[in-house]
Amino acid sequence: MTILVAGATGNAGRQVVRELLALGQQVRALTRDAARVELPVGVEVVEGDLTRPETIPFDGVTGVHLLTSAGDDYAELQTGPELVASAEKAGVERVTVLWSGSRSPLEEAVTASSLEWTVLRPVDFMSNALVWAASVREKGEVREPFSDARSALVHEGDVGAVAAAVLVRGGHGGRTYTLTGPESLTVPQQVAAMSNAVGREIRYVEQTEEEARAEMLAAGRPAEVVEWLLGWKRDMPVEGYTVVPTVQDVLGRPARSFALWAEEHAGRFISGAGTR
């Protein structure tokens, strides 16, 4: 089987690629700039842009992993119907769609299609904690608002593993899967786990919402993205903090913990360590 992976250089996309290779599949990695891609040997790297469906090489592909947003601004894709029509015409059988926070034109087109589709809805990625790396290295602290807000965040590797299993093994058509880790954690609890992983105390500094907004805007994040992030954290929906067994059900093993993720990435939070 050849599986086309969009967003192959992203946090989740890289994991989808890795898991597909582990399952012995041929992987076609989609990127907008092939010259800048670093992926494992054996991966077929192709250029294409989801906002321009005519550039996507669906030929010879059995399964596809798609994203509901694309581009530097992470705007929702408006080309869902065209992408789905091209995939169906090329004989694609299965597709996974990685949800980005709301029902999108792509998700609507996929779920109305003849494809064997599965929508994956990770509530929050553990890898989002990497935004704290510079502050931890330089100041030994994490600055975030909403100290009581909980999130059932999921290891990006588990998202990749679920996507790969669905695309290769089938049997998950017509389903929407919420993906979580094994526990629901506050930011202070995540910081404590990171402290254990790096072997020194990391301070948690609670920001006001206004301070967090100003900091994110100063860092160059689009205003609409900033408001969405703050709204998600301020008024977390039940799905955001409720642990579900989807990873266990699909993979036959427990979801990975944040403590494990922290150990895997501890070097990114240590002063003098590389940032790759």
Secondary structure, DSSP 8 states (H G I E B T S, - for coil): -EEEETTTTSHHHHHHHHHHHHTT-EEEEEES-GGG----TT-EEEE-BTTBGGG---TT-SEEEEESEETTTTEE-S-HHHHHHHHHHHT--EEEEE--SS--HHHHHHHTSSSEEEEEEES-BGGGGGGGHHHHHHHSEEEES-TT-EE--B-HHHHHHHHHHHHHH---TTEEEEE--SS-EEHHHHHHHHHHHHTS--EEEE--HHHHHHHHHHTT--HHHHHHHHHHHHT--HHHH----HHHHHHSS----HHHHHHHTGGGGSTT----
